[in-house]
Amino acid sequence: MVGRVIGGQKLISRLCSGGMGVVYRAMDTLLGRPTAVKMLRPELCGNRELVQRFFNEARAASAIRQLGRMPLMLSSTRGPEA
C-alpha cells in the first residue's frame, strides 16, 4: 500500500496496525500537508457492525479539536480495488 494514492492521500509509511485496521503516515497531494490515513482491514469490510463502529470512531475523532492534532478528513469509503 505504501506509495499508493488513495482519496488524494499519498501513503508514505505504515505507522501501526491493530485489530480493526492499519494507520499510514500520508501526504495530502492537493494541500501538501501531512496526514494520517486509517484503513479498515479488507476482511472486516463485510461486517456491517464493524464498519459502523469504524465510522463511529471517525466521527468521535473528528469532534476533537486540539492543538497539534491533525483534522480528520474522510475522502472515500472505497478501497483502491473498487
VMD Tcl script that builds the backbone (N, CA, C; Angstrom):
set m [mol new atoms 246]
animate dup $m
set s [atomselect $m all]
$s set {name element resname resid chain x y z} {
  {N N MET 1 A 0.813 -1.203 0.000}
  {CA C MET 1 A 0.000 0.000 0.000}
  {C C MET 1 A 0.857 1.268 0.000}
  {N N VAL 2 A 2.029 1.213 0.651}
  {CA C VAL 2 A 2.898 2.389 0.696}
  {C C VAL 2 A 3.236 2.810 -0.730}
  {N N GLY 3 A 3.132 4.116 -0.980}
  {CA C GLY 3 A 3.381 4.666 -2.306}
  {C C GLY 3 A 2.119 4.901 -3.119}
  {N N ARG 4 A 1.018 4.280 -2.739}
  {CA C ARG 4 A -0.246 4.462 -3.461}
  {C C ARG 4 A -0.918 5.758 -3.034}
  {N N VAL 5 A -1.734 6.296 -3.934}
  {CA C VAL 5 A -2.539 7.480 -3.630}
  {C C VAL 5 A -3.986 7.025 -3.515}
  {N N ILE 6 A -4.578 7.285 -2.360}
  {CA C ILE 6 A -5.960 6.874 -2.099}
  {C C ILE 6 A -6.725 8.094 -1.602}
  {N N GLY 7 A -7.749 8.490 -2.323}
  {CA C GLY 7 A -8.558 9.637 -1.918}
  {C C GLY 7 A -7.750 10.917 -1.775}
  {N N GLY 8 A -6.742 11.089 -2.621}
  {CA C GLY 8 A -5.923 12.289 -2.564}
  {C C GLY 8 A -4.846 12.262 -1.496}
  {N N GLN 9 A -4.661 11.112 -0.846}
  {CA C GLN 9 A -3.652 10.961 0.205}
  {C C GLN 9 A -2.597 9.963 -0.267}
  {N N LYS 10 A -1.337 10.412 -0.372}
  {CA C LYS 10 A -0.262 9.503 -0.754}
  {C C LYS 10 A 0.273 8.835 0.500}
  {N N LEU 11 A 0.214 7.506 0.529}
  {CA C LEU 11 A 0.663 6.742 1.689}
  {C C LEU 11 A 2.183 6.702 1.698}
  {N N ILE 12 A 2.776 7.242 2.764}
  {CA C ILE 12 A 4.227 7.380 2.878}
  {C C ILE 12 A 4.853 6.189 3.611}
  {N N SER 13 A 4.288 5.845 4.747}
  {CA C SER 13 A 4.811 4.717 5.527}
  {C C SER 13 A 3.723 4.178 6.443}
  {N N ARG 14 A 3.897 2.939 6.847}
  {CA C ARG 14 A 2.955 2.309 7.781}
  {C C ARG 14 A 3.354 2.707 9.189}
  {N N LEU 15 A 2.401 3.270 9.941}
  {CA C LEU 15 A 2.682 3.691 11.315}
  {C C LEU 15 A 2.405 2.589 12.317}
  {N N CYS 16 A 1.208 2.006 12.233}
  {CA C CYS 16 A 0.839 0.965 13.195}
  {C C CYS 16 A -0.373 0.203 12.671}
  {N N SER 17 A -0.661 -0.896 13.332}
  {CA C SER 17 A -1.846 -1.666 12.972}
  {C C SER 17 A -2.465 -2.214 14.245}
  {N N GLY 18 A -3.752 -2.497 14.140}
  {CA C GLY 18 A -4.482 -3.028 15.274}
  {C C GLY 18 A -5.497 -4.041 14.794}
  {N N GLY 19 A -6.421 -4.357 15.650}
  {CA C GLY 19 A -7.420 -5.363 15.327}
  {C C GLY 19 A -8.348 -4.990 14.189}
  {N N MET 20 A -8.645 -3.696 14.045}
  {CA C MET 20 A -9.597 -3.269 13.011}
  {C C MET 20 A -8.948 -2.723 11.761}
  {N N GLY 21 A -7.727 -2.203 11.868}
  {CA C GLY 21 A -7.171 -1.576 10.690}
  {C C GLY 21 A -5.705 -1.251 10.797}
  {N N VAL 22 A -5.252 -0.509 9.791}
  {CA C VAL 22 A -3.859 -0.099 9.670}
  {C C VAL 22 A -3.833 1.416 9.518}
  {N N VAL 23 A -2.868 2.068 10.170}
  {CA C VAL 23 A -2.718 3.515 10.069}
  {C C VAL 23 A -1.431 3.812 9.302}
  {N N TYR 24 A -1.560 4.706 8.320}
  {CA C TYR 24 A -0.420 5.103 7.494}
  {C C TYR 24 A -0.126 6.583 7.675}
  {N N ARG 25 A 1.156 6.925 7.650}
  {CA C ARG 25 A 1.570 8.320 7.525}
  {C C ARG 25 A 1.378 8.650 6.052}
  {N N ALA 26 A 0.758 9.810 5.779}
  {CA C ALA 26 A 0.437 10.148 4.403}
  {C C ALA 26 A 0.665 11.636 4.152}
  {N N MET 27 A 0.540 12.011 2.878}
  {CA C MET 27 A 0.667 13.408 2.478}
  {C C MET 27 A -0.531 13.745 1.596}
  {N N ASP 28 A -1.221 14.831 1.960}
  {CA C ASP 28 A -2.338 15.319 1.159}
  {C C ASP 28 A -1.750 15.851 -0.146}
  {N N THR 29 A -2.098 15.237 -1.276}
  {CA C THR 29 A -1.496 15.610 -2.554}
  {C C THR 29 A -1.957 16.972 -3.056}
  {N N LEU 30 A -3.099 17.448 -2.610}
  {CA C LEU 30 A -3.603 18.745 -3.036}
  {C C LEU 30 A -3.049 19.875 -2.164}
  {N N LEU 31 A -3.088 19.681 -0.849}
  {CA C LEU 31 A -2.689 20.736 0.073}
  {C C LEU 31 A -1.233 20.654 0.516}
  {N N GLY 32 A -0.575 19.518 0.261}
  {CA C GLY 32 A 0.819 19.361 0.619}
  {C C GLY 32 A 1.085 19.315 2.111}
  {N N ARG 33 A 0.125 18.835 2.874}
  {CA C ARG 33 A 0.322 18.760 4.324}
  {C C ARG 33 A 0.270 17.309 4.783}
  {N N PRO 34 A 0.974 17.027 5.898}
  {CA C PRO 34 A 0.984 15.651 6.397}
  {C C PRO 34 A -0.378 15.254 6.963}
  {N N THR 35 A -0.723 14.015 6.761}
  {CA C THR 35 A -1.978 13.475 7.278}
  {C C THR 35 A -1.725 12.057 7.784}
  {N N ALA 36 A -2.729 11.487 8.372}
  {CA C ALA 36 A -2.706 10.075 8.743}
  {C C ALA 36 A -3.956 9.442 8.130}
  {N N VAL 37 A -3.794 8.239 7.624}
  {CA C VAL 37 A -4.910 7.527 6.996}
  {C C VAL 37 A -5.093 6.202 7.724}
  {N N LYS 38 A -6.294 5.978 8.233}
  {CA C LYS 38 A -6.617 4.697 8.855}
  {C C LYS 38 A -7.534 3.944 7.914}
  {N N MET 39 A -7.171 2.719 7.637}
  {CA C MET 39 A -7.946 1.890 6.722}
  {C C MET 39 A -8.424 0.641 7.445}
  {N N LEU 40 A -9.708 0.357 7.268}
  {CA C LEU 40 A -10.291 -0.857 7.835}
  {C C LEU 40 A -9.732 -2.062 7.079}
  {N N ARG 41 A -9.395 -3.105 7.810}
  {CA C ARG 41 A -8.879 -4.320 7.167}
  {C C ARG 41 A -9.917 -4.852 6.177}
  {N N PRO 42 A -9.481 -5.233 4.963}
  {CA C PRO 42 A -10.407 -5.689 3.920}
  {C C PRO 42 A -11.314 -6.837 4.367}
  {N N GLU 43 A -10.780 -7.752 5.160}
  {CA C GLU 43 A -11.581 -8.911 5.575}
  {C C GLU 43 A -12.696 -8.537 6.537}
  {N N LEU 44 A -12.669 -7.313 7.072}
  {CA C LEU 44 A -13.711 -6.862 8.000}
  {C C LEU 44 A -14.782 -6.014 7.322}
  {N N CYS 45 A -14.565 -5.636 6.081}
  {CA C CYS 45 A -15.474 -4.712 5.396}
  {C C CYS 45 A -16.877 -5.279 5.173}
  {N N GLY 46 A -17.028 -6.577 5.194}
  {CA C GLY 46 A -18.345 -7.185 5.023}
  {C C GLY 46 A -19.160 -7.248 6.302}
  {N N ASN 47 A -18.553 -6.904 7.416}
  {CA C ASN 47 A -19.223 -6.951 8.716}
  {C C ASN 47 A -19.814 -5.570 9.005}
  {N N ARG 48 A -21.128 -5.441 8.828}
  {CA C ARG 48 A -21.786 -4.133 8.989}
  {C C ARG 48 A -21.547 -3.505 10.362}
  {N N GLU 49 A -21.561 -4.336 11.396}
  {CA C GLU 49 A -21.368 -3.821 12.754}
  {C C GLU 49 A -19.973 -3.200 12.915}
  {N N LEU 50 A -18.950 -3.865 12.387}
  {CA C LEU 50 A -17.590 -3.334 12.488}
  {C C LEU 50 A -17.399 -2.088 11.625}
  {N N VAL 51 A -18.028 -2.081 10.450}
  {CA C VAL 51 A -17.941 -0.897 9.589}
  {C C VAL 51 A -18.599 0.289 10.298}
  {N N GLN 52 A -19.749 0.066 10.920}
  {CA C GLN 52 A -20.430 1.130 11.659}
  {C C GLN 52 A -19.567 1.625 12.812}
  {N N ARG 53 A -18.918 0.700 13.511}
  {CA C ARG 53 A -18.032 1.070 14.610}
  {C C ARG 53 A -16.837 1.899 14.115}
  {N N PHE 54 A -16.318 1.529 12.963}
  {CA C PHE 54 A -15.207 2.262 12.348}
  {C C PHE 54 A -15.619 3.712 12.066}
  {N N PHE 55 A -16.819 3.909 11.489}
  {CA C PHE 55 A -17.296 5.262 11.201}
  {C C PHE 55 A -17.676 6.019 12.477}
  {N N ASN 56 A -18.190 5.323 13.475}
  {CA C ASN 56 A -18.463 5.979 14.765}
  {C C ASN 56 A -17.172 6.506 15.376}
  {N N GLU 57 A -16.118 5.710 15.297}
  {CA C GLU 57 A -14.813 6.143 15.794}
  {C C GLU 57 A -14.324 7.379 15.027}
  {N N ALA 58 A -14.523 7.371 13.717}
  {CA C ALA 58 A -14.110 8.518 12.894}
  {C C ALA 58 A -14.881 9.778 13.281}
  {N N ARG 59 A -16.185 9.639 13.520}
  {CA C ARG 59 A -16.993 10.798 13.934}
  {C C ARG 59 A -16.533 11.325 15.285}
  {N N ALA 60 A -16.251 10.428 16.209}
  {CA C ALA 60 A -15.794 10.846 17.536}
  {C C ALA 60 A -14.435 11.545 17.437}
  {N N ALA 61 A -13.535 11.003 16.647}
  {CA C ALA 61 A -12.205 11.607 16.494}
  {C C ALA 61 A -12.290 12.971 15.818}
  {N N SER 62 A -13.203 13.124 14.874}
  {CA C SER 62 A -13.318 14.409 14.166}
  {C C SER 62 A -13.888 15.508 15.059}
  {N N ALA 63 A -14.532 15.129 16.150}
  {CA C ALA 63 A -15.114 16.117 17.059}
  {C C ALA 63 A -14.070 16.727 17.996}
  {N N ILE 64 A -12.894 16.094 18.076}
  {CA C ILE 64 A -11.840 16.579 18.970}
  {C C ILE 64 A -11.085 17.717 18.299}
  {N N ARG 65 A -11.030 18.847 18.965}
  {CA C ARG 65 A -10.265 19.999 18.482}
  {C C ARG 65 A -9.128 20.228 19.459}
  {N N GLN 66 A -7.906 19.986 19.016}
  {CA C GLN 66 A -6.766 20.088 19.921}
  {C C GLN 66 A -5.543 20.547 19.133}
  {N N LEU 67 A -4.765 21.441 19.716}
  {CA C LEU 67 A -3.540 21.922 19.107}
  {C C LEU 67 A -2.588 20.754 18.875}
  {N N GLY 68 A -2.021 20.685 17.703}
  {CA C GLY 68 A -1.073 19.622 17.397}
  {C C GLY 68 A -1.715 18.363 16.855}
  {N N ARG 69 A -3.023 18.332 16.773}
  {CA C ARG 69 A -3.730 17.161 16.247}
  {C C ARG 69 A -4.209 17.454 14.845}
  {N N MET 70 A -3.986 16.527 13.943}
  {CA C MET 70 A -4.423 16.708 12.564}
  {C C MET 70 A -5.932 16.559 12.463}
  {N N PRO 71 A -6.576 17.377 11.644}
  {CA C PRO 71 A -8.015 17.197 11.440}
  {C C PRO 71 A -8.283 15.904 10.680}
  {N N LEU 72 A -9.412 15.308 10.955}
  {CA C LEU 72 A -9.803 14.077 10.285}
  {C C LEU 72 A -10.610 14.427 9.050}
  {N N MET 73 A -10.236 13.817 7.934}
  {CA C MET 73 A -10.982 14.029 6.691}
  {C C MET 73 A -11.318 12.657 6.119}
  {N N LEU 74 A -12.551 12.438 5.805}
  {CA C LEU 74 A -12.990 11.198 5.182}
  {C C LEU 74 A -13.184 11.486 3.711}
  {N N SER 75 A -12.348 10.883 2.876}
  {CA C SER 75 A -12.439 11.205 1.461}
  {C C SER 75 A -13.078 10.100 0.642}
  {N N SER 76 A -13.098 8.880 1.171}
  {CA C SER 76 A -13.649 7.785 0.390}
  {C C SER 76 A -14.036 6.641 1.309}
  {N N THR 77 A -15.045 5.914 0.928}
  {CA C THR 77 A -15.421 4.731 1.675}
  {C C THR 77 A -15.050 3.472 0.891}
  {N N ARG 78 A -14.356 3.667 -0.225}
  {CA C ARG 78 A -13.983 2.546 -1.076}
  {C C ARG 78 A -12.476 2.435 -1.140}
  {N N GLY 79 A -11.998 1.205 -1.176}
  {CA C GLY 79 A -10.571 0.969 -1.259}
  {C C GLY 79 A -10.053 1.082 -2.677}
  {N N PRO 80 A -8.760 0.882 -2.881}
  {CA C PRO 80 A -8.164 1.031 -4.199}
  {C C PRO 80 A -8.634 -0.018 -5.207}
  {N N GLU 81 A -9.159 -1.146 -4.708}
  {CA C GLU 81 A -9.650 -2.187 -5.622}
  {C C GLU 81 A -11.010 -1.843 -6.208}
  {N N ALA 82 A -11.724 -0.908 -5.604}
  {CA C ALA 82 A -13.095 -0.582 -6.032}
  {C C ALA 82 A -13.089 0.245 -7.294}
}
mol reanalyze $m
mol bondsrecalc $m
mol representation Tube
mol addrep $m
